[in-house]
Amino acid sequence: VQLQASGGGLVQAGGSLRLSCSTSRNIFSINIMNWYRQAPGKQRELVATITSGGTTGYSDSVKDRFTISKDNAKNTMYLQMNSLKPEDTAVYYCNAVGIRTPQYNVWGQGTQVTVSS
């Protein structure tokens, strides 16, 4: 599995961005897909998760502002980010996890999101 993240940029506080993560294989077959982020000097943190069945989960810090989704036909996962705050500034990474044999845990290259106050 190979992942390609895109969609980052510079936005003012209160604005919106949509990140995309395209996959090299059938996204429906990927058990779990995640968005992580890492701010300067901080550990990488899990932001949102979506399973192959479409179940989603969010960190408390982004709940009700961010929406994770995927388009099986386009083999692409998205992260719609609304009401952005300066503390959302980070490099965002997409991640794919396969829990059945052969297992895998693959990362995209990251995309920078900067929110100005």
C-alpha positions as a Markdown table, in Angstrom:
| # | Residue | x | y | z |
|---|---|---|---|---|
| 1 | Val | 0.0 | 0.0 | 0.0 |
| 2 | Gln | 1.2 | 3.5 | -0.9 |
| 3 | Leu | -0.4 | 6.7 | 0.4 |
| 4 | Gln | -0.2 | 10.2 | -1.0 |
| 5 | Ala | -1.5 | 13.1 | 1.2 |
| 6 | Ser | -2.4 | 16.5 | -0.2 |
| 7 | Gly | -4.5 | 19.5 | 0.5 |
| 8 | Gly | -2.6 | 21.3 | 3.2 |
| 9 | Gly | -1.9 | 25.0 | 3.2 |
| 10 | Leu | -2.2 | 28.3 | 5.0 |
| 11 | Val | -5.6 | 29.4 | 6.3 |
| 12 | Gln | -6.9 | 32.0 | 8.8 |
| 13 | Ala | -8.4 | 30.9 | 12.1 |
| 14 | Gly | -12.0 | 30.0 | 11.6 |
| 15 | Gly | -11.4 | 28.8 | 8.0 |
| 16 | Ser | -11.6 | 25.4 | 6.4 |
| 17 | Leu | -9.4 | 23.0 | 4.6 |
| 18 | Arg | -9.9 | 19.5 | 3.1 |
| 19 | Leu | -7.1 | 17.0 | 3.2 |
| 20 | Ser | -7.0 | 14.1 | 0.8 |
| 21 | Cys | -5.1 | 10.8 | 1.0 |
| 22 | Ser | -5.1 | 8.7 | -2.1 |
| 23 | Thr | -4.2 | 5.0 | -1.9 |
| 24 | Ser | -2.6 | 2.6 | -4.3 |
| 25 | Arg | -5.0 | -0.2 | -3.5 |
| 26 | Asn | -8.7 | -0.8 | -3.1 |
| 27 | Ile | -9.5 | 1.4 | -0.1 |
| 28 | Phe | -12.4 | -0.8 | 0.9 |
| 29 | Ser | -9.9 | -3.6 | 1.7 |
| 30 | Ile | -7.9 | -1.4 | 4.1 |
| 31 | Asn | -9.1 | -2.3 | 7.6 |
| 32 | Ile | -8.3 | 1.0 | 9.4 |
| 33 | Met | -7.3 | 4.4 | 8.0 |
| 34 | Asn | -6.2 | 7.3 | 10.2 |
| 35 | Trp | -5.2 | 10.9 | 10.1 |
| 36 | Tyr | -2.4 | 11.8 | 12.5 |
| 37 | Arg | -0.8 | 15.2 | 13.1 |
| 38 | Gln | 2.5 | 16.4 | 14.6 |
| 39 | Ala | 3.1 | 19.9 | 15.7 |
| 40 | Pro | 6.7 | 21.2 | 16.2 |
| 41 | Gly | 8.1 | 19.9 | 19.4 |
| 42 | Lys | 5.2 | 17.6 | 20.1 |
| 43 | Gln | 4.4 | 13.9 | 19.7 |
| 44 | Arg | 2.4 | 12.7 | 16.8 |
| 45 | Glu | -1.2 | 12.4 | 17.8 |
| 46 | Leu | -4.2 | 10.5 | 16.4 |
| 47 | Val | -6.8 | 12.9 | 15.0 |
| 48 | Ala | -9.4 | 10.7 | 13.3 |
| 49 | Thr | -10.1 | 7.1 | 12.3 |
| 50 | Ile | -12.3 | 5.4 | 9.8 |
| 51 | Thr | -12.7 | 1.6 | 9.4 |
| 52 | Ser | -13.4 | -0.4 | 6.2 |
| 53 | Gly | -17.0 | -0.5 | 7.3 |
| 54 | Gly | -17.2 | 3.3 | 7.7 |
| 55 | Thr | -17.1 | 3.6 | 11.5 |
| 56 | Thr | -15.4 | 6.8 | 12.5 |
| 57 | Gly | -13.8 | 8.2 | 15.6 |
| 58 | Tyr | -12.2 | 11.5 | 16.6 |
| 59 | Ser | -9.9 | 13.0 | 19.2 |
| 60 | Asp | -11.6 | 15.3 | 21.7 |
| 61 | Ser | -9.6 | 18.2 | 20.3 |
| 62 | Val | -11.2 | 18.0 | 16.8 |
| 63 | Lys | -14.6 | 16.4 | 17.5 |
| 64 | Asp | -17.5 | 18.4 | 16.0 |
| 65 | Arg | -15.0 | 20.4 | 13.8 |
| 66 | Phe | -13.3 | 17.7 | 11.6 |
| 67 | Thr | -15.0 | 15.0 | 9.5 |
| 68 | Ile | -13.2 | 12.0 | 8.2 |
| 69 | Ser | -14.6 | 10.2 | 5.2 |
| 70 | Lys | -13.6 | 8.1 | 2.2 |
| 71 | Asp | -14.7 | 7.5 | -1.4 |
| 72 | Asn | -14.3 | 3.9 | -2.2 |
| 73 | Ala | -14.7 | 4.6 | -6.0 |
| 74 | Lys | -11.8 | 7.1 | -5.9 |
| 75 | Asn | -9.7 | 5.1 | -3.4 |
| 76 | Thr | -9.3 | 8.3 | -1.4 |
| 77 | Met | -9.8 | 9.3 | 2.2 |
| 78 | Tyr | -10.6 | 12.9 | 3.3 |
| 79 | Leu | -10.3 | 15.0 | 6.3 |
| 80 | Gln | -12.7 | 18.0 | 6.2 |
| 81 | Met | -11.4 | 20.6 | 8.7 |
| 82 | Asn | -13.7 | 23.4 | 9.7 |
| 83 | Ser | -13.4 | 26.1 | 12.4 |
| 84 | Leu | -9.7 | 25.8 | 12.3 |
| 85 | Lys | -7.7 | 27.1 | 15.2 |
| 86 | Pro | -4.0 | 28.1 | 15.4 |
| 87 | Glu | -3.4 | 25.0 | 17.6 |
| 88 | Asp | -4.4 | 22.8 | 14.6 |
| 89 | Thr | -1.2 | 23.9 | 13.0 |
| 90 | Ala | 0.8 | 20.7 | 12.3 |
| 91 | Val | 2.0 | 18.3 | 9.7 |
| 92 | Tyr | -0.9 | 15.9 | 8.9 |
| 93 | Tyr | -0.2 | 12.3 | 8.0 |
| 94 | Cys | -2.5 | 9.6 | 6.7 |
| 95 | Asn | -2.0 | 6.1 | 7.8 |
| 96 | Ala | -3.3 | 2.7 | 6.7 |
| 97 | Val | -3.4 | -0.4 | 8.8 |
| 98 | Gly | -4.1 | -3.9 | 7.7 |
| 99 | Ile | -4.9 | -6.3 | 10.6 |
| 100 | Arg | -5.1 | -9.5 | 8.6 |
| 101 | Thr | -2.2 | -11.4 | 7.2 |
| 102 | Pro | -0.2 | -9.9 | 5.7 |
| 103 | Gln | -0.4 | -7.1 | 8.2 |
| 104 | Tyr | 0.9 | -3.7 | 7.4 |
| 105 | Asn | 1.1 | -0.2 | 8.8 |
| 106 | Val | 1.9 | 2.4 | 6.1 |
| 107 | Trp | 2.3 | 6.2 | 6.3 |
| 108 | Gly | 1.9 | 8.9 | 3.8 |
| 109 | Gln | 4.4 | 11.7 | 3.4 |
| 110 | Gly | 2.6 | 14.4 | 5.4 |
| 111 | Thr | 1.0 | 17.7 | 4.4 |
| 112 | Gln | 1.6 | 21.0 | 6.3 |
| 113 | Val | -1.4 | 22.8 | 7.7 |
| 114 | Thr | -0.8 | 26.3 | 9.1 |
| 115 | Val | -3.5 | 28.3 | 10.8 |
| 116 | Ser | -2.9 | 31.9 | 11.4 |
| 117 | Ser | -4.5 | 33.9 | 14.2 |
